[in-house]
Amino acid sequence: MLISFAAAVVALAHHASAHATVFHVSVNGKDQGDGVDKYIRSPGNNEPITDLADPALVCNVKGGTEVGSSVKAAAGDKLTFHWWHYNPDDPNDFPLDDSHKGAVLTWIANYTSSDPTGPIWSKLAEEGFEGGKWATMKLIEKKGAVEFSLPKALAKGKYLIRQEIIALHKADGPGGDPATDRGAEFYPSCAQFEISGDGGKVPDQDFDFNKDYKYDDKGLFFNLYIPFDKYTPPGPRPWKG
């Protein structure tokens, strides 16, 4: 009995300390299977990134390391990233703690085998606060699924697609000072894609997360505990081709 109780305590601690990460991707509703370290540059852990100067802000810890395969999709396809808390095979798992209210953003960059830092990113999709609901609440209601469509004009080629959760439960104070324990939390995940199609447009927003995200950005320094009229996610508006 003591062994069972101890195991339960360890499991509970693991569950409580874990955060959301992407395990699978679907193309037009077809699950591409377990992508961890296969087509997803999976992080060594799924703890949040809070330092805007940290290269891990892009694809999370270890997430800049190239993996062996890519998801095949076509311009115009509907893609779904599937988030779980820590174990997609656990029927009691949940994608994200509901205290982590905030935005879900999706980005794209031309493929690079090296750590994908620098001004190479363009935004594909964004969800913030609409109809009285945060994007993270919609993610939870959809059991971790976040859908978006590739622009039909997207040129064929190899790309990295990055989706991030921006949790704002501590964003009522600006980040950058560990002593305050305040600031937005970032949960990024990057997947490798090979895109086909007849489009000819290459995304060109040239966004650099380590330089273009700012601690005082209204989308990152935001108090969700007081009344507000609207919320605008950080970065440019989505690239449509």
Sequence and secondary structure as in RCSB ss.txt:
>XXXX:A:sequence
MLISFAAAVVALAHHASAHATVFHVSVNGKDQGDGVDKYIRSPGNNEPITDLADPALVCNVKGGTEVGSSVKAAA
GDKLTFHWWHYNPDDPNDFPLDDSHKGAVLTWIANYTSSDPTGPIWSKLAEEGFEGGKWATMKLIEKKGAVEFSL
PKALAKGKYLIRQEIIALHKADGPGGDPATDRGAEFYPSCAQFEISGDGGKVPDQDFDFNKDYKYDDKGLFFNLY
IPFDKYTPPGPRPWKG
>XXXX:A:secstr
 HHHHHHHHHHHHHHHH   EEEEEEETTEEEEE BTTTEE  S    B  TT THHHH TTTTS  S  EEEET
T EEEEEEESS TT TT  SS TT  EEEEEEEEE  SS   SS EEEEEEE EETTEEHHHHHHHTTTEEEEE 
 TTBBSEEEEEEEEEEE TTTTS SS GGGT S EEEEEEEEEEEESSB B     B HHHH  TT TTTS  TT
S  S    SS      
